[in-house]
Amino acid sequence: MFIRLSANHDEFTPINFKPGFNAIIAERAQDSTEQDSRNARGKSTLLMLMNYVLAGNLDKSLRPLAAEGWEITLTLEMFGGTVTATRALANGRKLTIVANGSAREVLGPWLFEGQIALDEWKDVLGLALFQLEPNVEDVTGGISVRTLLSYVIRTDPPKDPLKIVAQQGATSSRQHVAFLLGLDWEVVHDLAGINKGLKQIEAITAASREGLVSTLRPEGELVFERATFKNEVDEWQQRISNFRILEDPNSLVARADELTAAISRLRDDAVVDRRMRELYRSSLADAQGAPATALPVEALFEAAGAILADGFKRQIIDIRQFHTSLLANRRTFLHSEIDSLDRRIADRTAELQQLDEQRDNALRTLDAGGALDELNAMRAELGEVQSRMAAIDLQIEQARELDSRREELKLEQSTKRNDATRGLANSREKLDRIGDRFSQKMSRLYGKDAALTVSVDDSGYKFTIKASGSSSAGVNRMTLFCFDLTMLEEGITTAHHPDFLVHDSSVFDGVDPRQRAGALHFAQEMVETTGGQYICTINSNDVPDEVLDQDWFKAGVVRTILDTDTGGLVGRLF
């Protein structure tokens, strides 16, 4: 608990704290005027100074004091002894430490020439006040001793008692409340990481479906595209394997052209020969078709009654014999020409077949080969297709890794959630006791029902506070008051909470005077019973008259700041 707060300037009147109830009040002096005010008397400054020595940041309102070389000293009980810590408001990266009793032995290894670095001082505070192991502070996004102290020293309390400021993240709130309640805060931390991973995967998957990320597409679409590339790769590889490099592919092209021209000429000649053959065969058919039984000329004349002379008859016989000889010669000629055409056609057919084979060989050679430049171009095409297929393979691998990672995270989430459920079951008796204490405090102050419940969801431990009339600002403040008092009461026995609690006057803003009186009395009774320490700052006019007249309250006032005091608590204007 706190023992003393002082400074290296005489303007600052030291404050000596004591066990039990402590109050710093702003009072109106008898000779004060209407222009004097109990506000801005330094009540909040007191908490700023205490927080600063307890490894907090320097509030910008204190910078003028820093420029004048102010140092603040806080004495408190730690490790079974007393520790006096002094920190300069300017360049306060180190603190001067004086330890007595058993605290001297504990702090000895941390000190160098009587000083301790700020980060190491945080480790000491975590260990002394919360039994927080030093290595826990190194966990990114984990438990922070400064955040824990903000649950103990309330300077600007939010509406939600489970938070230190309204903007505090849900994960941070859950982790630190879990720690204060003695639950495994790492379950919350691990599940937060898992949830973050799942949300990232969901965002990536959604972006890929919308086509916002060209390199991330559904696996089915990628596999189909890969099949197309694979077929193209196989085709190029087959062509390259069959390719033959030709020394002079252009001459082979010219040879193929020559063969094509020769084949064209031969086929033209073949057409002419076939037509001549058909003509000769038609003529031969006509020559052979003359009727052998044709009526002789003599018979015609006899039928006409003409008498032919012997000389005329001989002429007819000679003409008939000449005609017969002429037909025989014609038939012989036609047969000879047809035979000659048949031989020519046969020879040309053989030559055409030979030329066709030569041309086919040339064309096949050209189709399967060419110059080295052509082979390199084919290889370049193959490389391009292979690189595109490799990119697709990488995208397929990424899509599969994404699916695999999603399933791994879901399994890990389920396992962690089961661990949290078992941890909750093992702590249920203690949590029910804490919940009952909180409910009793709220019932005593307001006569209303209230509950502090703990459950498990995908983010770990979920804490819920419900109170009747919680829409009222005063009820919200007293809900926070009862929660903090419950944590103090529980922490005195479990050591996850120091034996002190500090409330700024803003905790009592909007609270009905009757509840304000009950809260102050309640805090005094509890710390007197448990041996803890409660410190509050408050304006005297916010203290109900029935409390102001109580001996316990008068004895608990450790500092009164008059509205006429220059500079209020600090004793100077700044």
Residue, then its C-alpha position, 0 to 999 in steps of 0.5 A: m500500500f502507499i505510504r507517502l507522496s512528496a516532491n523536491h520542491d517546498e511548494f508541494t506539501p507531502i501527503n502521508f497515506k495510512p492503512g484503511f480509508n484515505a481522502i484528499i478533499a478540496e475544501r472552501a476556505q472561510d475567507s474565499t470569494e465567489q471567484d474561488s473554486r474547489n475545481a482544478r485544485g489538483k485532485s486529478t494531479l495527485l493521481m497523475l503524479m502517482n501514476y507517473v512514479l508507477a511507470g506511467n507517462l507524463d501528462k502534458s499538463l505537467r510539462p511546465l513542472a518538468a522544465e523546472g526540474w521537479e522530481i516526484t517521490l512515492t513510498l510504498e510497501m513492497f516485498g515485505g519492506t518499504v520502497t521509495a521511488t523517485r522519478a524526475l519529470a524530465n527525462g525520467r527513463k530511470l528511477t532512484i530507488v531506496a529499499n528497506g527491509s526484505a525489499r532491499e534483498v529482492l531489489g538488489p539485483w535490479l539496481f545499478e548504483g541505486q537506480i533502475a531502468l523504467d522497463e525493469w521498474k515495470d517488471v518489479l511493479g508487476l511482480a510486487l503488485f500483481q505477481l506478474e512474471p517479468n517475461v509476461e510483459d514481453v508478450t505482444g498484445g498481452i498483459s501490461v502492468r500499466t493497464l492493470l494499474s489503471y484498473v486499480i487507480r481509476t482516473d477517468p472511469p468509463k461507463d463499462p467497469l470492465k474497461i479502463v477507457a471507453q476505447q479499450g479493445a475487447t481483447s485487452s479488457r478480457q485479458h486483464v479482467a481474466f488475470l484479475l479474476g485468476l483465470d488463464w488470460e493466455v486463452v483469451h490472448d491465443l483465441a484473439g490471435i486465432n480470430k484475427g487469422l480467421k478474419q484475415i482468411e475470410a477477408i482474403t477469400a471474399a476478396s478473391r471471390e470478388g476478383l479484387v485479388s487477381t492472384l487469389r482465385p477459387e481452386g476449381e477455377l485454377v485447376f481448370e486453367r492449369a489443365t489448359f496450360k498442361n495440354e499446351v505444354d505437352e504439345w510444345q514438348q512433343r513438337i520440340s522432341n521431334f524437331r530436327i535442325l536443318e542446315d539449309p531449310n531454305s533449299l529444302v523448301a525450294r526442292a519441295d516447290e520444284l517437286t510440286a511444279a513437276i507434279s503439276r505438269l505431269r498431272d496436266d499431261a496425264v489429263v491430255d493423255r487420258r483424253m486422247r486415249e478416250l478419243y482413240r478408243s471411241s474411234l476404234a469402237d467406230a471402226q470395229g462397228a462397221p456392219a459385216t453384213a452390209l448389202p453389196v453395191e451390186a445387189l442394189f444395182e440389180a434390184a434397180g434393174a441395172i446391168l453393170a459392165d464387167g469393168f465397173k464391177r471390177q472397180i467396185i471390188d477394188i474399192r471394197q478391198f481398198h476400204t477394207s484395207l484402210l479400216a484394217n490399217r486404221r484399227t492397227f494405228l489406233h491400237s498402236e496409239i492406245d498402247s503407246l498412251d497406256r505405256r505413257i500413262a503408266d510411266r507417268t503414274a509411277e513418276l508421279q508416285q515417286l515425285d509425291e513421295q519425294r515431296d512428302n518426305a521434304l514436307r515432313t522434314l520441314d514440318a519436323g525441323g527447321a533452323l536453330d532460330e525456329l527451335n529457340a523460338m519454340r523453346a521460348e514459347l514453351g518456357e512462357v507457357q511453363s512459367r504461366m503454369a508455374a504461377i497457376d501452381l503457386q496460386i493453387e498451392q496458396a489456395r490449398e494452404l489457405d483452406s488448410r490454415r482455415e481448418e487448422l485455426k478452426l481446430e485450434q479455436s475449438t481446442k482453446r475454447n474447450d480449455a477455457t471451458r474446463g478452466l472456467a469449470n475449475s474456477r466456478e466456485k471462486l467466480d461464484r463467490i466473487g459474483d455474490r460479493f459484487s451482487q451484495k455490494m450493489s444490493r446494499l448501495y441501491g437495493k437493486d439486483a446485479a450480476l457479474t457472470v463469466s462465460v466462454d465464446d470463440s474469443g475466450y472468457k466473456f465477462t458481463i455485468k448486469a445491473s438494474g437501472s444501469s442506464s443511469a449515469g449514477v448507477n453506472r458509476m456505482t456499478l464500477f465502484c462495486f466492481d473495483l471494491t470487489m476486485l480489491e477484496e478478492g485481490i487481498t487474498t489471491a494476490h492478483h490485485p494489490d491491497f490498495l484502490v484509488h478513485d478519482s472524484s469523477v467516480f462519484d459524478g452523477v451519484d445520488p448523495r445517499q449512494r455516495a455516502g453509502a459508497l464511502h462508508f462501504a469502502q471504509e468498512m471494507v478496508e478496515t475489515t480486510g486490512g486494505q487501503y482505499i484512497c479517493t479524491i473528492n470535493s467537500n461539497d460532494v461529501p454528504d453532511e452525515v459523512l463529513d461529521q463521521d469520525w472515521f471520515k475526519a480521520g481519513v482525510v490526509r490532505t485538504i486543499l483549500d480553494t484559496d491555496t495557490g496552485g492547489l495540490v502542487g502549491r504553485l501555478f503552472 
